[in-house]
Amino acid sequence: MSTPISSILNRKGRQVVTIGPEATVYEAIARMVDHNVGSIVVVHDQQVVGIFTERDYLRRIALQGRTSKTTQIREVMTANVLCVGPRSTVEECMALMTRQKCRHLPVLDGTTLVGLISIGDCVRAISEQARAQVDTLTHYVAGSYPA
């Protein structure tokens, strides 16, 4: 059974931590720490224009000797953001993240940002599905499965 991403968003919430492209990397990191998240979606005029992650910080700031207090997020964000829709399935998102080597996918309904899915969310959902299947099979084998 394929679980749509919308069901995960309904459970975990739809709040997404965002920031404008003119903000500094320092401001983005501070917001990420405040919200205990690994990525922040960059939004301009209510449109997703990028994403900035912990990995981006390591690769584009720390290792390049840049300063987070003077570097704008627009200079180091990932601009070509992979996004999914609320009807996308957990399996589709997991495959996309695996193939593209990313850990976060903004969820757009049309052009409206409605959530963010992480690889952890997908792993949790797949694990819950597997656990439910094992429970069903266990009840069936034990003869206690409802007719």
N, CA and C atoms as an extended XYZ file, in Angstrom:
441
Properties=species:S:1:pos:R:3:atomname:S:1:resname:S:1:resid:I:1 pbc="F F F"
N         0.842       -1.188        0.000 N   MET     1
C         0.000        0.000        0.000 CA  MET     1
C         0.886        1.249        0.000 C   MET     1
N         0.582        2.176       -0.851 N   SER     2
C         1.381        3.396       -0.962 CA  SER     2
C         0.767        4.504       -0.121 C   SER     2
N         1.554        5.028        0.770 N   THR     3
C         1.102        6.109        1.642 CA  THR     3
C         1.405        7.451        0.985 C   THR     3
N         0.387        8.313        0.821 N   PRO     4
C         0.672        9.637        0.266 CA  PRO     4
C         1.378       10.516        1.299 C   PRO     4
N         2.211       11.392        0.815 N   ILE     5
C         2.956       12.312        1.670 CA  ILE     5
C         2.007       13.165        2.504 C   ILE     5
N         0.833       13.483        1.968 N   SER     6
C        -0.125       14.315        2.706 CA  SER     6
C        -0.492       13.692        4.048 C   SER     6
N        -0.548       12.358        4.123 N   SER     7
C        -0.890       11.719        5.393 CA  SER     7
C         0.227       11.897        6.421 C   SER     7
N         1.474       11.909        5.965 N   ILE     8
C         2.595       12.166        6.876 CA  ILE     8
C         2.542       13.608        7.357 C   ILE     8
N         2.262       14.531        6.445 N   LEU     9
C         2.174       15.946        6.832 CA  LEU     9
C         1.038       16.163        7.817 C   LEU     9
N        -0.078       15.463        7.642 N   ASN    10
C        -1.200       15.591        8.572 CA  ASN    10
C        -0.802       15.153        9.976 C   ASN    10
N         0.046       14.136       10.062 N   ARG    11
C         0.508       13.633       11.358 CA  ARG    11
C         1.577       14.515       11.987 C   ARG    11
N         2.575       14.870       11.199 N   LYS    12
C         3.728       15.575       11.776 CA  LYS    12
C         3.556       17.095       11.794 C   LYS    12
N         2.643       17.588       11.009 N   GLY    13
C         2.448       19.032       10.930 CA  GLY    13
C         3.003       19.578        9.630 C   GLY    13
N         2.520       20.734        9.274 N   ARG    14
C         2.886       21.311        7.984 CA  ARG    14
C         3.778       22.539        8.106 C   ARG    14
N         4.209       22.843        9.307 N   GLN    15
C         5.055       24.015        9.483 CA  GLN    15
C         6.415       23.791        8.845 C   GLN    15
N         6.849       24.762        8.060 N   VAL    16
C         8.152       24.706        7.397 CA  VAL    16
C         8.937       25.938        7.822 C   VAL    16
N        10.167       25.732        8.204 N   VAL    17
C        11.041       26.846        8.572 CA  VAL    17
C        11.555       27.458        7.275 C   VAL    17
N        11.329       28.761        7.118 N   THR    18
C        11.728       29.451        5.884 CA  THR    18
C        12.561       30.689        6.207 C   THR    18
N        13.198       31.179        5.164 N   ILE    19
C        14.002       32.396        5.282 CA  ILE    19
C        14.077       33.041        3.904 C   ILE    19
N        14.330       34.330        3.856 N   GLY    20
C        14.474       35.040        2.588 CA  GLY    20
C        15.883       34.910        2.042 C   GLY    20
N        16.064       35.082        0.731 N   PRO    21
C        17.386       34.911        0.108 CA  PRO    21
C        18.405       35.968        0.508 C   PRO    21
N        17.948       37.100        1.022 N   GLU    22
C        18.867       38.167        1.412 CA  GLU    22
C        19.430       37.981        2.820 C   GLU    22
N        18.884       37.036        3.576 N   ALA    23
C        19.367       36.770        4.934 CA  ALA    23
C        20.780       36.195        4.883 C   ALA    23
N        21.480       36.334        5.983 N   THR    24
C        22.826       35.759        6.043 CA  THR    24
C        22.744       34.280        6.416 C   THR    24
N        23.817       33.592        6.127 N   VAL    25
C        23.914       32.183        6.500 CA  VAL    25
C        23.807       32.052        8.021 C   VAL    25
N        24.399       32.980        8.739 N   TYR    26
C        24.329       32.964       10.201 CA  TYR    26
C        22.877       33.004       10.678 C   TYR    26
N        22.078       33.878       10.080 N   GLU    27
C        20.654       33.968       10.446 CA  GLU    27
C        19.924       32.659       10.131 C   GLU    27
N        20.259       32.059        9.007 N   ALA    28
C        19.634       30.786        8.620 CA  ALA    28
C        20.001       29.683        9.607 C   ALA    28
N        21.269       29.597        9.950 N   ILE    29
C        21.730       28.571       10.895 CA  ILE    29
C        21.078       28.788       12.262 C   ILE    29
N        20.996       30.030       12.696 N   ALA    30
C        20.357       30.323       13.989 CA  ALA    30
C        18.900       29.876       13.986 C   ALA    30
N        18.196       30.135       12.901 N   ARG    31
C        16.790       29.718       12.795 CA  ARG    31
C        16.675       28.194       12.769 C   ARG    31
N        17.596       27.537       12.059 N   MET    32
C        17.592       26.069       12.011 CA  MET    32
C        17.816       25.490       13.411 C   MET    32
N        18.745       26.057       14.152 N   VAL    33
C        19.024       25.592       15.512 CA  VAL    33
C        17.814       25.835       16.415 C   VAL    33
N        17.216       27.025       16.311 N   ASP    34
C        16.035       27.350       17.129 CA  ASP    34
C        14.905       26.351       16.920 C   ASP    34
N        14.746       25.882       15.686 N   HIS    35
C        13.643       24.969       15.351 CA  HIS    35
C        14.073       23.500       15.305 C   HIS    35
N        15.363       23.253       15.583 N   ASN    36
C        15.912       21.891       15.603 CA  ASN    36
C        15.646       21.145       14.293 C   ASN    36
N        15.993       21.799       13.178 N   VAL    37
C        15.809       21.202       11.852 CA  VAL    37
C        17.136       21.177       11.097 C   VAL    37
N        17.226       20.314       10.093 N   GLY    38
C        18.447       20.163        9.317 CA  GLY    38
C        18.459       20.931        8.013 C   GLY    38
N        17.348       21.618        7.717 N   SER    39
C        17.292       22.406        6.483 CA  SER    39
C        16.330       23.566        6.659 C   SER    39
N        16.480       24.534        5.778 N   ILE    40
C        15.598       25.697        5.776 CA  ILE    40
C        15.258       26.006        4.318 C   ILE    40
N        13.992       26.256        4.052 N   VAL    41
C        13.545       26.542        2.693 CA  VAL    41
C        13.653       28.042        2.452 C   VAL    41
N        14.237       28.403        1.323 N   VAL    42
C        14.422       29.810        0.968 CA  VAL    42
C        13.239       30.233        0.098 C   VAL    42
N        12.546       31.284        0.561 N   VAL    43
C        11.317       31.734       -0.090 CA  VAL    43
C        11.439       33.214       -0.441 C   VAL    43
N        11.016       33.548       -1.666 N   HIS    44
C        10.974       34.946       -2.116 CA  HIS    44
C         9.627       35.176       -2.794 C   HIS    44
N         8.899       36.203       -2.372 N   ASP    45
C         7.561       36.491       -2.913 CA  ASP    45
C         6.669       35.246       -2.872 C   ASP    45
N         6.712       34.543       -1.753 N   GLN    46
C         5.900       33.345       -1.509 CA  GLN    46
C         6.193       32.189       -2.476 C   GLN    46
N         7.353       32.208       -3.101 N   GLN    47
C         7.759       31.138       -4.003 CA  GLN    47
C         9.043       30.497       -3.466 C   GLN    47
N         9.131       29.181       -3.568 N   VAL    48
C        10.352       28.479       -3.163 CA  VAL    48
C        11.426       28.769       -4.198 C   VAL    48
N        12.542       29.335       -3.736 N   VAL    49
C        13.645       29.649       -4.644 CA  VAL    49
C        14.915       28.875       -4.303 C   VAL    49
N        14.894       28.167       -3.163 N   GLY    50
C        16.075       27.410       -2.785 CA  GLY    50
C        15.877       26.664       -1.482 C   GLY    50
N        16.905       25.910       -1.135 N   ILE    51
C        16.941       25.208        0.146 CA  ILE    51
C        18.378       25.259        0.634 C   ILE    51
N        18.539       25.362        1.947 N   PHE    52
C        19.871       25.388        2.552 CA  PHE    52
C        19.886       24.345        3.657 C   PHE    52
N        20.913       23.491        3.643 N   THR    53
C        20.988       22.375        4.588 CA  THR    53
C        22.283       22.417        5.385 C   THR    53
N        22.337       21.564        6.393 N   GLU    54
C        23.566       21.436        7.177 CA  GLU    54
C        24.742       21.050        6.271 C   GLU    54
N        24.486       20.181        5.320 N   ARG    55
C        25.540       19.781        4.369 CA  ARG    55
C        26.029       20.971        3.557 C   ARG    55
N        25.096       21.832        3.131 N   ASP    56
C        25.488       23.031        2.382 CA  ASP    56
C        26.424       23.898        3.222 C   ASP    56
N        26.110       24.018        4.508 N   TYR    57
C        26.965       24.817        5.387 CA  TYR    57
C        28.390       24.251        5.407 C   TYR    57
N        28.480       22.948        5.593 N   LEU    58
C        29.807       22.323        5.652 CA  LEU    58
C        30.580       22.502        4.352 C   LEU    58
N        29.916       22.260        3.230 N   ARG    59
C        30.594       22.294        1.933 CA  ARG    59
C        30.835       23.700        1.396 C   ARG    59
N        29.895       24.603        1.626 N   ARG    60
C        29.958       25.909        0.953 CA  ARG    60
C        30.384       27.063        1.849 C   ARG    60
N        30.431       26.814        3.144 N   ILE    61
C        30.874       27.857        4.076 CA  ILE    61
C        32.146       27.388        4.788 C   ILE    61
N        32.019       26.373        5.627 N   ALA    62
C        33.144       25.928        6.461 CA  ALA    62
C        34.362       25.525        5.631 C   ALA    62
N        34.181       24.654        4.646 N   LEU    63
C        35.318       24.168        3.876 CA  LEU    63
C        35.879       25.190        2.886 C   LEU    63
N        35.089       26.207        2.562 N   GLN    64
C        35.577       27.229        1.630 CA  GLN    64
C        36.087       28.469        2.352 C   GLN    64
N        36.081       28.435        3.687 N   GLY    65
C        36.611       29.554        4.459 CA  GLY    65
C        35.759       30.807        4.399 C   GLY    65
N        34.496       30.663        4.087 N   ARG    66
C        33.599       31.822        4.049 CA  ARG    66
C        33.117       32.150        5.459 C   ARG    66
N        32.567       33.336        5.596 N   THR    67
C        32.056       33.778        6.886 CA  THR    67
C        30.532       33.780        6.857 C   THR    67
N        29.933       33.089        7.811 N   SER    68
C        28.477       32.951        7.830 CA  SER    68
C        27.769       34.274        8.127 C   SER    68
N        28.431       35.178        8.820 N   LYS    69
C        27.784       36.451        9.166 CA  LYS    69
C        27.762       37.444        8.005 C   LYS    69
N        28.574       37.201        6.974 N   THR    70
C        28.599       38.145        5.847 CA  THR    70
C        28.133       37.518        4.532 C   THR    70
N        27.953       36.211        4.498 N   THR    71
C        27.528       35.540        3.277 CA  THR    71
C        26.011       35.440        3.242 C   THR    71
N        25.414       35.907        2.157 N   GLN    72
C        23.961       35.789        2.007 CA  GLN    72
C        23.590       34.371        1.598 C   GLN    72
N        22.431       33.963        2.046 N   ILE    73
C        21.949       32.605        1.776 CA  ILE    73
C        21.825       32.367        0.271 C   ILE    73
N        21.453       33.382       -0.495 N   ARG    74
C        21.302       33.236       -1.948 CA  ARG    74
C        22.600       32.797       -2.628 C   ARG    74
N        23.743       33.108       -2.012 N   GLU    75
C        25.047       32.764       -2.592 CA  GLU    75
C        25.391       31.281       -2.439 C   GLU    75
N        24.784       30.623       -1.455 N   VAL    76
C        25.207       29.254       -1.137 CA  VAL    76
C        24.055       28.243       -1.074 C   VAL    76
N        22.839       28.688       -1.303 N   MET    77
C        21.689       27.766       -1.266 CA  MET    77
C        21.697       26.877       -2.509 C   MET    77
N        20.976       25.784       -2.422 N   THR    78
C        20.734       24.960       -3.601 CA  THR    78
C        19.520       25.571       -4.294 C   THR    78
N        19.722       26.082       -5.506 N   ALA    79
C        18.665       26.814       -6.197 CA  ALA    79
C        17.705       25.905       -6.959 C   ALA    79
N        18.202       24.842       -7.522 N   ASN    80
C        17.336       23.927       -8.277 CA  ASN    80
C        16.748       22.903       -7.306 C   ASN    80
N        15.701       23.321       -6.629 N   VAL    81
C        15.140       22.514       -5.550 CA  VAL    81
C        14.248       21.408       -6.108 C   VAL    81
N        14.504       20.191       -5.656 N   LEU    82
C        13.612       19.076       -5.971 CA  LEU    82
C        12.413       19.188       -5.045 C   LEU    82
N        11.225       19.180       -5.623 N   CYS    83
C        10.002       19.279       -4.830 CA  CYS    83
C         9.064       18.142       -5.197 C   CYS    83
N         8.150       17.835       -4.304 N   VAL    84
C         7.134       16.817       -4.548 CA  VAL    84
C         5.771       17.414       -4.220 C   VAL    84
N         4.732       16.714       -4.647 N   GLY    85
C         3.374       17.139       -4.343 CA  GLY    85
C         2.795       16.327       -3.206 C   GLY    85
N         1.701       16.780       -2.614 N   PRO    86
C         1.097       16.060       -1.490 CA  PRO    86
C         0.580       14.674       -1.855 C   PRO    86
N         0.336       14.426       -3.133 N   ARG    87
C        -0.140       13.102       -3.562 CA  ARG    87
C         1.002       12.138       -3.876 C   ARG    87
N         2.236       12.645       -3.873 N   SER    88
C         3.393       11.770       -4.067 CA  SER    88
C         3.400       10.740       -2.948 C   SER    88
N         3.895        9.550       -3.262 N   THR    89
C         3.922        8.503       -2.243 CA  THR    89
C         5.255        8.506       -1.497 C   THR    89
N         5.226        7.878       -0.337 N   VAL    90
C         6.435        7.742        0.461 CA  VAL    90
C         7.518        7.036       -0.359 C   VAL    90
N         7.125        5.981       -1.068 N   GLU    91
C         8.088        5.226       -1.863 CA  GLU    91
C         8.699        6.081       -2.969 C   GLU    91
N         7.888        6.899       -3.621 N   GLU    92
C         8.399        7.787       -4.671 CA  GLU    92
C         9.399        8.788       -4.089 C   GLU    92
N         9.071        9.348       -2.938 N   CYS    93
C         9.953       10.332       -2.306 CA  CYS    93
C        11.259        9.696       -1.855 C   CYS    93
N        11.158        8.499       -1.281 N   MET    94
C        12.350        7.780       -0.830 CA  MET    94
C        13.258        7.475       -2.023 C   MET    94
N        12.677        7.031       -3.122 N   ALA    95
C        13.463        6.730       -4.322 CA  ALA    95
C        14.123        7.999       -4.866 C   ALA    95
N        13.396        9.096       -4.888 N   LEU    96
C        13.938       10.362       -5.381 CA  LEU    96
C        15.096       10.845       -4.508 C   LEU    96
N        14.914       10.801       -3.196 N   MET    97
C        15.978       11.234       -2.285 CA  MET    97
C        17.208       10.343       -2.409 C   MET    97
N        16.992        9.052       -2.563 N   THR    98
C        18.114        8.116       -2.717 CA  THR    98
C        18.861        8.382       -4.019 C   THR    98
N        18.103        8.538       -5.096 N   ARG    99
C        18.699        8.757       -6.419 CA  ARG    99
C        19.453       10.093       -6.477 C   ARG    99
N        18.882       11.138       -5.898 N   GLN   100
C        19.470       12.477       -5.979 CA  GLN   100
C        20.397       12.806       -4.803 C   GLN   100
N        20.494       11.877       -3.850 N   LYS   101
C        21.358       12.054       -2.675 CA  LYS   101
C        21.011       13.317       -1.897 C   LYS   101
N        19.721       13.460       -1.608 N   CYS   102
C        19.271       14.577       -0.781 CA  CYS   102
C        18.453       14.029        0.379 C   CYS   102
N        18.245       14.850        1.383 N   ARG   103
C        17.561       14.380        2.595 CA  ARG   103
C        16.254       15.105        2.891 C   ARG   103
N        15.971       16.158        2.132 N   HIS   104
C        14.774       16.958        2.383 CA  HIS   104
C        14.104       17.336        1.070 C   HIS   104
N        12.771       17.248        1.054 N   LEU   105
C        11.996       17.633       -0.129 CA  LEU   105
C        10.855       18.560        0.285 C   LEU   105
N        10.864       19.794       -0.211 N   PRO   106
C         9.692       20.642        0.012 CA  PRO   106
C         8.479       20.028       -0.685 C   PRO   106
N         7.324       20.184       -0.077 N   VAL   107
C         6.081       19.681       -0.642 CA  VAL   107
C         5.275       20.887       -1.114 C   VAL   107
N         4.975       20.900       -2.421 N   LEU   108
C         4.232       22.011       -3.011 CA  LEU   108
C         2.881       21.519       -3.500 C   LEU   108
N         1.848       22.303       -3.196 N   ASP   109
C         0.523       22.080       -3.767 CA  ASP   109
C         0.365       23.186       -4.803 C   ASP   109
N         0.622       22.855       -6.053 N   GLY   110
C         0.731       23.893       -7.088 CA  GLY   110
C         2.043       24.616       -6.859 C   GLY   110
N         1.954       25.912       -6.524 N   THR   111
C         3.166       26.670       -6.203 CA  THR   111
C         3.223       27.031       -4.719 C   THR   111
N         2.265       26.524       -3.945 N   THR   112
C         2.191       26.843       -2.518 CA  THR   112
C         2.950       25.808       -1.688 C   THR   112
N         3.867       26.277       -0.857 N   LEU   113
C         4.615       25.418        0.039 CA  LEU   113
C         3.691       24.930        1.151 C   LEU   113
N         3.497       23.612        1.232 N   VAL   114
C         2.564       23.055        2.228 CA  VAL   114
C         3.244       22.135        3.228 C   VAL   114
N         4.544       21.909        3.080 N   GLY   115
C         5.243       21.052        4.025 CA  GLY   115
C         6.641       20.728        3.572 C   GLY   115
N         7.311       19.924        4.376 N   LEU   116
C         8.669       19.474        4.078 CA  LEU   116
C         8.784       18.039        4.562 C   LEU   116
N         9.300       17.182        3.717 N   ILE   117
C         9.468       15.766        4.045 CA  ILE   117
C        10.961       15.462        4.135 C   ILE   117
N        11.340       14.748        5.172 N   SER   118
C        12.738       14.337        5.308 CA  SER   118
C        12.859       12.842        5.056 C   SER   118
N        14.075       12.410        4.846 N   ILE   119
C        14.303       10.983        4.654 CA  ILE   119
C        13.904       10.210        5.914 C   ILE   119
N        14.076       10.841        7.067 N   GLY   120
C        13.649       10.217        8.320 CA  GLY   120
C        12.148        9.991        8.369 C   GLY   120
N        11.375       10.965        7.853 N   ASP   121
C         9.914       10.806        7.788 CA  ASP   121
C         9.550        9.602        6.928 C   ASP   121
N        10.241        9.455        5.813 N   CYS   122
C         9.964        8.336        4.897 CA  CYS   122
C        10.334        6.998        5.521 C   CYS   122
N        11.497        6.935        6.148 N   VAL   123
C        11.931        5.692        6.788 CA  VAL   123
C        10.938        5.300        7.883 C   VAL   123
N        10.498        6.266        8.678 N   ARG   124
C         9.526        6.014        9.746 CA  ARG   124
C         8.223        5.469        9.174 C   ARG   124
N         7.728        6.076        8.093 N   ALA   125
C         6.469        5.632        7.478 CA  ALA   125
C         6.602        4.217        6.910 C   ALA   125
N         7.708        3.938        6.252 N   ILE   126
C         7.919        2.593        5.684 CA  ILE   126
C         8.034        1.561        6.807 C   ILE   126
N         8.700        1.936        7.883 N   SER   127
C         8.829        1.039        9.035 CA  SER   127
C         7.461        0.752        9.651 C   SER   127
N         6.622        1.777        9.762 N   GLU   128
C         5.272        1.592       10.311 CA  GLU   128
C         4.439        0.682        9.407 C   GLU   128
N         4.577        0.851        8.096 N   GLN   129
C         3.864       -0.018        7.152 CA  GLN   129
C         4.309       -1.466        7.305 C   GLN   129
N         5.614       -1.679        7.419 N   ALA   130
C         6.141       -3.036        7.565 CA  ALA   130
C         5.661       -3.658        8.874 C   ALA   130
N         5.652       -2.874        9.941 N   ARG   131
C         5.189       -3.371       11.228 CA  ARG   131
C         3.716       -3.773       11.159 C   ARG   131
N         2.912       -2.978       10.474 N   ALA   132
C         1.487       -3.291       10.318 CA  ALA   132
C         1.294       -4.569        9.502 C   ALA   132
N         2.106       -4.750        8.467 N   GLN   133
C         2.013       -5.974        7.658 CA  GLN   133
C         2.403       -7.208        8.474 C   GLN   133
N         3.435       -7.087        9.292 N   VAL   134
C         3.850       -8.201       10.147 CA  VAL   134
C         2.738       -8.529       11.143 C   VAL   134
N         2.135       -7.512       11.731 N   ASP   135
C         1.032       -7.743       12.671 CA  ASP   135
C        -0.129       -8.457       11.991 C   ASP   135
N        -0.475       -8.022       10.786 N   THR   136
C        -1.568       -8.640       10.037 CA  THR   136
C        -1.261      -10.101        9.740 C   THR   136
N        -0.048      -10.376        9.269 N   LEU   137
C         0.338      -11.756        8.962 CA  LEU   137
C         0.391      -12.620       10.225 C   LEU   137
N         0.847      -12.048       11.311 N   THR   138
C         0.895      -12.788       12.575 CA  THR   138
C        -0.510      -13.185       13.021 C   THR   138
N        -1.445      -12.245       12.943 N   HIS   139
C        -2.835      -12.544       13.302 CA  HIS   139
C        -3.429      -13.590       12.363 C   HIS   139
N        -3.083      -13.508       11.105 N   TYR   140
C        -3.604      -14.464       10.120 CA  TYR   140
C        -3.105      -15.881       10.413 C   TYR   140
N        -1.805      -15.982       10.632 N   VAL   141
C        -1.203      -17.288       10.905 CA  VAL   141
C        -1.734      -17.863       12.222 C   VAL   141
N        -1.944      -16.994       13.199 N   ALA   142
C        -2.431      -17.452       14.501 CA  ALA   142
C        -3.926      -17.753       14.474 C   ALA   142
N        -4.575      -17.437       13.374 N   GLY   143
C        -6.010      -17.706       13.262 CA  GLY   143
C        -6.887      -16.668       13.930 C   GLY   143
N        -6.295      -15.553       14.323 N   SER   144
C        -7.093      -14.518       14.994 CA  SER   144
C        -7.401      -13.333       14.089 C   SER   144
N        -7.168      -13.508       12.786 N   TYR   145
C        -7.432      -12.441       11.826 CA  TYR   145
C        -8.931      -12.331       11.611 C   TYR   145
N        -9.503      -11.134       11.719 N   PRO   146
C       -10.960      -10.994       11.527 CA  PRO   146
C       -11.369      -11.368       10.104 C   PRO   146
N       -12.491      -12.054       10.014 N   ALA   147
C       -12.983      -12.520        8.709 CA  ALA   147
C       -13.583      -11.403        7.901 C   ALA   147
